[in-house]
Amino acid sequence: MNKHYLIWPVVMVAGFIAYFIQFDKQDTLAQQQKEAREAAEKAAKDAEKERLKELAAQENLKQAEIKAKEEAQKLAEKEAKQFAKDEEVRQDTAGRRADIDRMAKEKGDLQAKLAETRRARLKAESESFDAARAVELAKIERRAVEMEIQRAAGLIANKVDASSLVEIPVFAAETKK
């Protein structure tokens, strides 16, 4: 019985080892196939990821190009608007300067006309003053002449009153009665 205790476990261990090796080969083969499948799937996923990354990169590149074109177009439009505004400002400035020059000329003309008018007014005032002075002098002269005439008439009247020639003779006055 001693033998049986040793043989049967050895046979069973040998059978187990044979059975284990057989399943281990299948398991290893299945494991390898599974790893190969997983590797292929991983490679496919990686390839898909790379393709998607490449597509995303291309899409990003296209978006960047479109964005760059839009920005360039916006910049060009902005520059065109700025140029138009600058040109409008230049034209407005030129118009304003022309207006300033025209108004400066008008101002000079008006100042010359004003100076001429002032000279004419001063001349007219001077002539008016001279005429008023002459009138006043003439009035004074007339008063002086009138007074001289009155004085002379008074002197003559006094002389006449004092003279015997102007007296009415008394005898002639009596006869008339």
HUZIMO-V881702 format. One record per residue. N is the residue number from 1. SS is DSSP state (hx for helix, st for strand, lp for the rest). PSI is psi in degrees with one decimal (none if undefined). D_LAST is the distance of its C-alpha to the last C-alpha in Angstrom with 2 decimals. Layout:
# HUZIMO-V881702
N/SS/PSI/D_LAST + N/SS/PSI/D_LAST
This chain:
# HUZIMO-V881702
1/lp/-22.7/232.94 + 2/hx/-34.7/231.64 + 3/hx/-41.0/231.37 + 4/hx/-29.0/229.41 + 5/hx/-23.7/226.89 + 6/hx/-36.5/226.28 + 7/hx/-48.4/226.68 + 8/hx/-42.9/224.46 + 9/hx/-34.3/221.48 + 10/hx/-43.9/222.03 + 11/hx/-41.8/222.30 + 12/hx/-37.5/219.25 + 13/hx/-40.8/217.33 + 14/hx/-42.7/218.50 + 15/hx/-41.1/217.51 + 16/hx/-41.6/214.23 + 17/hx/-43.2/213.64 + 18/hx/-46.9/214.56 + 19/hx/-42.5/212.38 + 20/hx/-42.0/209.60 + 21/hx/-41.7/209.88 + 22/hx/-49.0/209.74 + 23/hx/-31.7/206.68 + 24/hx/-39.7/205.27 + 25/hx/-45.0/205.57 + 26/hx/-42.6/203.91 + 27/hx/-42.3/201.36 + 28/hx/-42.9/200.76 + 29/hx/-44.5/200.51 + 30/hx/-40.4/198.18 + 31/hx/-44.0/196.26 + 32/hx/-43.2/196.03 + 33/hx/-41.8/194.99 + 34/hx/-44.2/192.43 + 35/hx/-39.0/191.17 + 36/hx/-43.5/191.13 + 37/hx/-44.9/189.20 + 38/hx/-40.6/186.85 + 39/hx/-41.9/186.48 + 40/hx/-43.5/185.83 + 41/hx/-42.8/183.37 + 42/hx/-42.2/181.78 + 43/hx/-40.9/181.70 + 44/hx/-44.2/180.21 + 45/hx/-43.5/177.69 + 46/hx/-42.0/176.92 + 47/hx/-42.1/176.64 + 48/hx/-43.6/174.39 + 49/hx/-44.6/172.36 + 50/hx/-42.6/172.15 + 51/hx/-43.6/171.16 + 52/hx/-39.9/168.55 + 53/hx/-41.6/167.35 + 54/hx/-43.3/167.17 + 55/hx/-42.5/165.32 + 56/hx/-41.1/162.99 + 57/hx/-42.6/162.48 + 58/hx/-42.8/161.79 + 59/hx/-43.3/159.45 + 60/hx/-40.0/157.74 + 61/hx/-44.8/157.51 + 62/hx/-44.4/156.01 + 63/hx/-41.8/153.60 + 64/hx/-41.1/152.72 + 65/hx/-45.0/152.15 + 66/hx/-44.0/150.04 + 67/hx/-41.7/148.12 + 68/hx/-41.3/147.67 + 69/hx/-43.6/146.46 + 70/hx/-43.0/144.06 + 71/hx/-40.9/142.80 + 72/hx/-41.2/142.45 + 73/hx/-43.2/140.60 + 74/hx/-42.4/138.37 + 75/hx/-41.8/137.76 + 76/hx/-42.9/136.96 + 77/hx/-41.8/134.58 + 78/hx/-43.1/133.01 + 79/hx/-39.7/132.62 + 80/hx/-43.5/131.18 + 81/hx/-43.7/128.70 + 82/hx/-41.3/127.85 + 83/hx/-41.2/127.45 + 84/hx/-43.2/125.21 + 85/hx/-42.9/123.13 + 86/hx/-42.0/123.01 + 87/hx/-40.3/121.97 + 88/hx/-41.5/119.29 + 89/hx/-41.8/118.06 + 90/hx/-45.4/118.09 + 91/hx/-41.9/116.10 + 92/hx/-41.9/113.69 + 93/hx/-43.5/113.35 + 94/hx/-42.5/112.75 + 95/hx/-43.4/110.12 + 96/hx/-41.0/108.46 + 97/hx/-38.9/108.50 + 98/hx/-42.2/106.95 + 99/hx/-41.5/104.29 + 100/hx/-44.6/103.77 + 101/hx/-44.5/103.47 + 102/hx/-44.1/101.06 + 103/hx/-34.2/98.98 + 104/hx/-39.9/99.05 + 105/hx/-44.3/97.75 + 106/hx/-39.2/95.07 + 107/hx/-44.9/94.23 + 108/hx/-43.2/93.93 + 109/hx/-44.7/91.75 + 110/hx/-37.5/89.57 + 111/hx/-40.6/89.33 + 112/hx/-42.8/88.31 + 113/hx/-39.9/85.75 + 114/hx/-43.6/84.54 + 115/hx/-42.0/84.24 + 116/hx/-41.4/82.33 + 117/hx/-40.7/80.06 + 118/hx/-43.0/79.50 + 119/hx/-42.5/78.67 + 120/hx/-40.9/76.26 + 121/hx/-45.1/74.71 + 122/hx/-39.4/74.41 + 123/hx/-43.6/72.89 + 124/hx/-42.0/70.47 + 125/hx/-41.3/69.64 + 126/hx/-43.9/69.14 + 127/hx/-40.6/66.93 + 128/hx/-43.7/65.03 + 129/hx/-44.3/64.64 + 130/hx/-40.1/63.56 + 131/hx/-43.2/61.04 + 132/hx/-38.8/59.75 + 133/hx/-44.3/59.62 + 134/hx/-39.1/57.71 + 135/hx/-47.1/55.27 + 136/hx/-42.5/54.83 + 137/hx/-38.0/54.45 + 138/hx/-40.5/51.90 + 139/hx/-44.9/49.98 + 140/hx/-43.6/50.18 + 141/hx/-42.0/49.07 + 142/hx/-43.5/46.17 + 143/hx/-41.2/45.11 + 144/hx/-41.0/45.50 + 145/hx/-43.1/43.44 + 146/hx/-43.4/40.74 + 147/hx/-39.0/40.74 + 148/hx/-41.9/40.68 + 149/hx/-45.3/37.73 + 150/hx/-42.5/35.94 + 151/hx/-45.7/36.88 + 152/hx/-41.1/35.80 + 153/hx/-39.0/32.47 + 154/hx/-42.2/32.11 + 155/hx/-44.6/33.01 + 156/hx/-42.3/30.63 + 157/hx/-38.4/27.83 + 158/hx/-43.3/28.81 + 159/hx/-40.2/28.94 + 160/hx/-42.0/25.60 + 161/hx/-35.9/24.13 + 162/hx/-18.0/25.95 + 163/lp/146.9/24.84 + 164/lp/-12.4/22.06 + 165/lp/-29.7/21.46 + 166/lp/-9.5/19.94 + 167/lp/145.1/17.47 + 168/lp/130.0/13.88 + 169/lp/145.3/13.31 + 170/hx/-43.7/11.37 + 171/hx/-32.2/10.36 + 172/hx/-30.6/9.09 + 173/hx/-28.7/7.03 + 174/hx/-38.4/5.53 + 175/hx/-26.9/5.32 + 176/lp/-17.0/3.70 + 177/lp/none/0.00
